[in-house]
Amino acid sequence: MLLGLLAMLVQRGALGQVIGLVTMENGLYFAAVAATHGLPFVVELGVAVDALVAVVVMTLLSRRMHDTLGTTNTDLLRSLRG
C-alpha cells in the first residue's frame, strides 16, 4: 500500500498515478486477505469488479486528458483552475 501511495505522490503523469492507485488497492486487498485468512467469494468478486471499473474509468479520463491537453502531465492542470 505504501509503494502505491509513493507512486501516486511522486509521479507527474496521470498513467503513473493510476498505476499507483491500482497498487494501493491491491495492497489493501492482500492485507484484508492476510488479516481474515481468506474472503468470501462474493467479496472477492466485488473487489475484482471494483478494480476493473476503476481501471476503465481512469483509462478513459487519461485518454480524454491526453486528447485535450496533448499530454498527461498533471502540472498542466493547474492552468485550468480559472
Secondary structure in CASP SS format (residue, H / E / C, confidence):
PFRMAT SS
TARGET T0000
AUTHOR 0000-0000-0000
METHOD secondary structure of the structure
MODEL  1
M C 1.00
L H 1.00
L H 1.00
G H 1.00
L H 1.00
L H 1.00
A H 1.00
M H 1.00
L H 1.00
V H 1.00
Q C 1.00
R C 1.00
G E 1.00
A H 1.00
L H 1.00
G H 1.00
Q H 1.00
V H 1.00
I H 1.00
G H 1.00
L H 1.00
V H 1.00
T H 1.00
M H 1.00
E H 1.00
N H 1.00
G H 1.00
L H 1.00
Y H 1.00
F H 1.00
A H 1.00
A H 1.00
V H 1.00
A H 1.00
A H 1.00
T H 1.00
H C 1.00
G C 1.00
L C 1.00
P C 1.00
F H 1.00
V H 1.00
V H 1.00
E H 1.00
L H 1.00
G H 1.00
V H 1.00
A H 1.00
V H 1.00
D H 1.00
A H 1.00
L H 1.00
V H 1.00
A H 1.00
V H 1.00
V H 1.00
V H 1.00
M H 1.00
T H 1.00
L H 1.00
L H 1.00
S H 1.00
R H 1.00
R H 1.00
M H 1.00
H H 1.00
D H 1.00
T H 1.00
L H 1.00
G C 1.00
T C 1.00
T C 1.00
N E 1.00
T H 1.00
D H 1.00
L H 1.00
L H 1.00
R H 1.00
S H 1.00
L H 1.00
R C 1.00
G C 1.00
END
